[in-house]
């Protein structure tokens, strides 16, 4: 019996020969893609280390010249490799730029990222994460953990026309010192502006300083402690003057008197100032025709300092339901000026329910469904503290996916572009990586 031979037994070999080049190309492509992905991960790890180390060093030093902290970032990057190549970045340092001055306050040499030679690898700037849904990195702002001055302001008065009562103390402004407050810093001018078409016609021209009767500082316990409305001005009538330079504007100027330099750290004053609230459909309604309306309208305040800098803030309608102040030791390195009913000094200060010094209590607790109408609008300016410390580390890293070899021109030199940003938390002195929604470089 004869055995029938398989005439196709050589077809597998033939197909293998035909498909071998394609399989080899596929293998090389997959290997190259895997190396590309691994290279990106390794570069990212190195840049994250560089950004975290640089911003930690910079924040711990409280800012200053950025070169030492850039060198730290470069060294941390160099301690990492990607695909067996050293991760090399440069400091991107502009030695001609002054610290926190001019258009380049953070001494960034370049903003345009380059591959060969590496450029713009380390960008120093300020992080604004007030809106967690829109985090901004701005290389044109010099960051600062501490403000050089803290300005606390309020409008506290209940009832229609209750902004210049007999005590003339419905408005208050206090200068709180900060760790970074320069010696001798003074406030020279304050301008308060009611925005147009927001429910008021103008300020009444009836500015008057408080009678300095401290009974307006209400507390919910006995005995009642008293705290003066004006402190730090030996001659307030001569040192504090008001004018009306524009529609809906109140300007207050401050001057020296004798040995007193003017409105300095730890000083405070209160005053009365009427507002002509509009009537009809354009006016504020009901409970808002008093100090609540100052915040409802978005009234602004701009403070000018003796170093020619300025800062602005906005009154907001305080909705705290507690109408009693507390008595606590002051959080400020300032004499509170508080006394008991017998005139004896006490180491305590009237503290607002929000735990902010130098704010009086709201006149009453909101009721009748009017949750925000407690007769008060407040605000605070942290002058000089413009954002958190931030460092952006970025690089274009070239490499050969197959170790320097290519196949028929495929998988030649590739590049990975990586950008990462780290932020320094001033309160905890810790750092973390952060996602940026808007990157500004150079700054304004």
C-alpha positions in Angstrom: 0.0 0.0 0.0 1.5 3.3 -1.0 1.6 6.4 1.3 0.2 9.6 0.0 2.7 12.5 0.5 1.6 16.0 1.6 2.4 18.3 -1.3 1.9 21.4 0.9 4.4 20.6 3.6 6.8 23.4 2.4 4.1 26.2 2.5 4.6 27.1 6.2 8.3 27.8 5.5 7.4 29.9 2.5 4.9 31.9 4.5 7.4 32.4 7.3 10.0 33.7 4.8 7.3 36.1 3.3 6.1 37.4 6.7 9.5 37.6 8.5 10.3 41.2 7.5 6.8 42.3 8.5 7.1 40.6 11.8 10.5 42.0 12.4 9.3 45.5 11.6 6.3 45.0 13.9 8.6 43.8 16.7 10.9 46.9 16.2 7.9 49.2 16.3 6.5 47.7 19.4 9.9 47.8 21.1 10.3 51.4 20.1 6.9 52.4 21.4 7.6 50.6 24.7 11.0 52.5 25.0 9.2 55.7 24.1 6.7 55.2 27.0 9.5 54.2 29.4 11.6 57.2 28.4 8.7 59.5 29.1 8.1 58.0 32.5 11.8 58.2 33.5 12.1 61.8 32.3 8.9 62.7 34.1 10.3 61.2 37.3 13.5 63.2 37.0 11.8 66.5 36.3 9.3 65.9 39.2 12.3 65.4 41.5 13.9 68.6 40.2 10.8 70.7 40.5 10.0 69.5 44.0 13.6 70.0 45.3 13.9 73.4 43.7 10.6 74.8 45.0 11.2 73.3 48.5 14.6 75.0 48.7 13.2 78.3 47.4 10.2 78.3 49.7 12.2 77.4 52.8 14.5 80.3 52.1 11.6 82.6 51.7 12.5 83.5 48.1 15.4 85.7 47.1 17.9 85.1 44.3 16.8 82.0 42.4 20.3 80.7 41.3 21.0 78.5 44.3 17.6 76.8 44.0 18.0 76.3 40.3 21.3 74.5 40.9 19.5 72.2 43.3 16.9 71.4 40.6 19.6 70.7 38.0 21.5 68.4 40.4 18.3 66.4 41.3 17.6 66.0 37.6 21.1 64.9 36.9 20.7 62.1 39.5 18.2 60.5 37.2 18.6 58.7 33.9 16.2 57.9 31.1 16.9 54.9 28.8 20.5 54.8 30.3 21.1 58.4 29.3 21.7 61.2 31.9 18.9 63.7 32.3 20.6 67.0 31.6 18.9 70.4 32.2 20.1 73.9 32.6 19.4 76.5 35.3 17.7 79.0 32.9 19.1 81.8 35.1 19.1 85.5 34.1 21.9 87.1 36.1 21.0 90.5 34.9 17.5 90.5 36.4 16.9 91.9 39.8 15.0 89.8 42.4 11.3 90.8 42.6 11.8 93.9 40.5 11.0 94.8 36.9 9.4 92.6 34.2 11.5 89.5 35.1 11.2 89.3 38.9 12.1 85.6 39.1 15.2 85.7 36.9 14.0 83.4 34.2 16.4 83.6 31.2 14.0 82.1 28.6 10.4 80.9 28.4 10.7 79.0 25.1 11.5 75.4 25.6 14.3 74.1 23.5 16.1 70.7 22.9 19.6 71.5 21.8 21.0 73.2 23.6 18.4 72.8 26.4 16.6 76.0 27.2 13.9 77.1 29.6 14.1 73.9 31.7 13.4 75.6 35.0 10.7 78.3 35.3 10.3 80.0 38.6 7.0 81.9 39.4 4.0 82.3 41.5 1.0 79.9 41.8 -2.5 81.3 42.3 -4.8 78.4 43.3 -7.6 80.5 44.8 -9.9 78.9 42.2 -9.1 75.2 42.3 -10.7 74.8 38.9 -8.4 77.4 37.3 -4.9 77.3 38.7 -2.5 79.9 37.3 1.3 79.9 37.1 2.7 83.4 36.5 6.4 83.8 35.9 5.9 87.6 36.0 4.9 87.8 39.7 7.3 87.4 42.6 5.8 85.0 45.1 5.7 85.6 48.9 4.6 83.4 51.7 4.0 86.3 54.0 2.2 89.6 53.2 4.1 92.8 54.0 0.9 94.2 55.4 -2.5 93.0 56.3 -5.4 95.5 56.0 -8.7 94.6 57.8 -11.7 96.6 56.8 -15.4 96.6 57.5 -18.7 98.5 57.2 -20.9 97.7 60.2 -24.2 99.5 60.6 -27.9 98.4 60.5 -30.9 100.1 59.1 -31.5 102.4 56.2 -28.9 105.2 56.4 -27.1 103.5 59.2 -23.6 104.2 57.9 -23.0 107.5 59.7 -24.8 107.3 63.0 -24.2 109.5 66.0 -21.1 107.6 67.1 -19.6 108.0 63.6 -18.0 104.6 63.6 -19.8 102.5 61.1 -16.6 102.0 59.0 -13.3 100.7 60.2 -9.8 100.1 58.8 -6.9 98.5 60.7 -3.3 97.9 59.7 -2.1 94.5 61.0 1.6 93.8 60.9 3.0 90.7 59.2 6.3 88.9 59.6 7.5 90.6 56.4 6.3 94.2 57.2 9.2 96.5 56.4 10.2 98.8 59.3 8.6 102.2 59.0 6.0 101.2 56.4 3.0 103.6 56.4 -0.3 103.8 54.6 -0.5 107.2 52.9 -3.8 107.0 51.1 -7.0 104.8 50.9 -9.6 105.1 48.2 -13.0 103.4 48.6 -15.1 103.2 45.4 -18.7 102.1 44.9 -19.0 100.6 41.4 -21.4 102.4 39.0 -25.0 101.2 38.5 -24.9 98.9 41.5 -27.6 100.5 43.8 -26.0 103.7 45.1 -25.7 107.2 43.6 -22.7 108.5 45.6 -21.1 108.9 48.9 -22.7 111.6 51.0 -20.1 114.3 51.7 -20.3 113.8 55.5 -17.1 112.0 56.5 -16.5 112.2 60.2 -14.1 110.4 62.5 -15.4 108.3 65.3 -16.2 110.0 68.7 -13.9 107.2 70.0 -16.5 105.9 72.3 -15.7 102.2 72.7 -19.1 101.1 73.8 -19.9 99.9 70.2 -17.6 96.9 70.6 -20.3 94.5 71.9 -19.5 91.2 73.7 -21.7 88.4 74.9 -20.4 88.1 78.4 -20.0 90.3 81.5 -18.3 92.4 82.5 -18.2 94.3 79.2 -14.7 95.1 77.9 -14.1 98.3 76.1 -11.8 98.9 73.1 -11.1 102.3 71.5 -12.2 102.9 67.9 -9.1 104.9 67.1 -5.6 103.9 68.2 -2.1 104.9 67.1 -3.0 108.4 66.0 -2.1 111.1 68.6 -3.8 113.8 66.6 -6.4 112.0 64.4 -8.3 115.1 63.4 -5.2 116.5 61.8 -3.7 113.2 60.6 -6.8 111.8 58.8 -8.5 113.9 56.1 -11.1 113.0 53.6 -12.0 114.2 50.1 -14.3 113.0 47.2 -12.2 113.0 44.0 -14.7 111.2 41.8 -18.3 110.0 41.5 -18.8 107.3 44.2 -15.3 107.7 45.6 -14.1 108.5 49.1 -10.4 109.3 49.4 -8.7 109.3 52.9 -5.2 110.7 53.3 -2.9 110.2 56.2 -0.1 112.4 57.5 2.5 112.5 60.3 2.1 114.5 63.5 4.9 115.3 65.9 6.8 112.1 66.6 4.1 109.9 65.0 4.8 108.9 61.4 1.2 108.4 60.4 -0.9 105.3 59.7 1.5 102.5 60.6 1.4 98.9 61.7 -0.9 98.3 64.7 -2.9 101.5 64.1 -6.7 101.5 63.5 -9.4 104.0 63.1 -13.2 104.1 62.6 -15.4 106.7 60.9 -18.8 107.5 59.7 -19.6 107.9 56.0 -23.1 108.1 54.6 -24.1 106.5 51.3 -26.9 107.8 49.0 -28.6 104.6 48.1 -30.5 104.7 44.8 -34.3 104.4 44.9 -36.7 102.5 42.6 -35.8 99.5 40.5 -32.1 100.5 40.3 -31.7 100.7 44.1 -31.0 98.1 46.7 -34.0 96.7 48.3 -35.1 96.2 51.9 -32.4 94.9 54.3 -29.5 95.7 51.9 -29.8 99.5 52.3 -27.2 99.6 55.0 -23.7 98.0 55.5 -24.9 94.8 53.9 -25.3 96.7 50.7 -21.7 97.8 50.7 -20.7 94.2 50.1 -23.7 93.4 47.8 -22.5 96.2 45.5 -18.9 94.9 45.4 -17.5 98.1 46.9 -13.7 98.2 46.4 -10.8 99.6 48.5 -7.3 100.5 47.3 -4.5 101.1 49.8 -1.3 103.0 48.8 1.8 102.6 50.9 4.8 104.8 51.6 7.0 102.6 49.4 4.7 103.6 46.4 3.2 100.1 46.2 -0.6 99.6 46.4 -3.0 96.7 47.0 -6.8 96.4 46.5 -9.6 94.4 48.0 -13.4 94.1 47.9 -16.0 94.3 50.7 -18.2 91.2 50.8 -21.5 90.8 52.6 -20.6 88.9 55.8 -23.3 86.3 56.5 -22.1 85.2 60.0 -25.1 84.6 62.2 -23.4 85.4 65.5 -24.0 88.9 66.8 -21.8 88.7 69.8 -18.0 89.2 69.8 -15.6 87.1 71.8 -12.9 88.1 74.2 -9.6 86.5 73.4 -5.9 87.3 73.6 -5.0 89.2 70.5 -3.2 87.3 67.7 -1.3 90.5 66.9 1.9 91.8 68.3 0.0 95.0 69.0 -1.5 96.5 72.2 -5.2 96.0 72.0 -6.0 99.1 74.0 -8.8 97.1 75.7 -9.9 97.9 79.2 -12.6 96.7 81.6 -15.4 99.0 82.7 -13.1 100.5 85.4 -10.5 101.6 82.8 -8.0 98.9 83.7 -6.0 97.6 80.8 -6.6 93.9 80.0 -4.5 91.6 77.8 -7.6 90.7 75.7 -9.1 92.0 72.5 -12.6 92.1 71.1 -12.6 89.3 68.5 -15.1 89.0 65.7 -17.0 85.7 65.3 -14.8 85.0 62.3 -11.8 85.1 64.7 -10.4 88.2 63.0 -9.0 90.9 65.3 -10.2 94.5 64.9 -13.7 93.8 63.6 -16.8 94.7 65.6 -19.7 92.3 65.9 -22.5 92.3 63.4 -25.4 94.4 64.8 -27.8 91.5 64.9 -28.4 87.9 63.9 -30.0 87.4 60.5 -33.6 86.5 60.6 -36.8 86.2 58.6 -35.0 84.2 56.0 -32.5 87.0 55.4 -29.4 84.9 56.0 -26.9 87.5 54.9 -28.5 90.6 56.3 -26.7 91.0 59.6 -25.7 94.6 59.0 -22.1 94.0 58.1 -19.7 93.8 55.2 -16.0 92.9 55.7 -12.8 92.2 53.9 -9.1 91.7 54.2 -6.1 92.6 52.0 -2.8 90.6 52.2 -0.6 93.2 50.5 2.6 91.9 49.1 1.7 88.2 49.3 1.1 87.5 45.7 0.8 83.8 45.3 2.7 80.7 46.4 6.1 79.6 45.3 6.0 77.5 42.2 8.6 75.8 39.9 7.9 74.4 36.5 10.5 71.8 35.3 10.3 71.0 31.6 12.5 69.3 29.0 12.6 67.9 25.4 14.6 64.7 25.8 16.0 63.0 22.7 16.9 59.3 22.6 17.2 56.3 20.2 14.4 53.9 20.7 16.6 50.9 19.6 19.8 51.9 21.3 21.2 53.8 18.3 20.1 51.4 15.6 17.4 51.9 13.0 15.8 49.6 10.5 15.3 50.8 7.0 15.1 54.3 8.4 12.4 53.5 10.8 12.5 54.4 14.5 15.2 57.0 14.1 15.9 59.5 17.0 12.7 60.3 19.0 12.0 63.0 21.6 9.7 63.1 24.6 8.5 66.4 25.9 7.6 66.5 29.6 6.4 69.4 31.8 5.6 69.2 35.5 5.0 71.8 38.2 5.5 71.8 42.0 4.1 74.2 44.5 5.3 75.1 48.0 2.7 75.3 50.8 3.7 78.2 53.1 1.6 76.9 56.0 2.9 73.4 56.2 6.3 74.0 54.5 5.6 71.0 52.3 5.6 70.6 48.5 3.4 68.8 46.0 2.9 68.4 42.3 0.1 70.5 40.9 -1.8 70.7 37.6 -1.7 74.0 35.9 -4.6 75.4 33.9 -2.9 78.6 32.8 0.8 79.2 32.2 2.0 82.8 31.9 5.6 83.3 30.9 6.9 86.0 30.5 4.7 87.8 33.0 2.8 91.0 32.5 
